[in-house]
């Protein structure tokens, strides 16, 4: 039975160099540390990280422009301090409203 199967195999695949190369490629495609599945996953991860990088670059630009506006305009700086850090003038009363979620 094995002899009959071996006779059906094309002579091209009986060459030991072709067989060795075939085993090597199968090993590299599926069993190696850097197989195709790992490479695809790494490429997808790289794409996502590049998207995040662009997002954060854009957020840095927005934050820098807001900082520049705050440093150049005293009214905006005062408003920011009042809203963000609950600062007040000496003759003012401050009321903080906290909304409860049910």
Secondary structure, DSSP 8 states (H G I E B T S, - for coil): -HHHHHHHS-HHHHSHHHHHHHHHHHIIIIISTT-HHHHHHHHHHHHHHHHHHHHHHHHHHHHHHHHHHHHH-HHHHHHHHHHHH----TT-----------
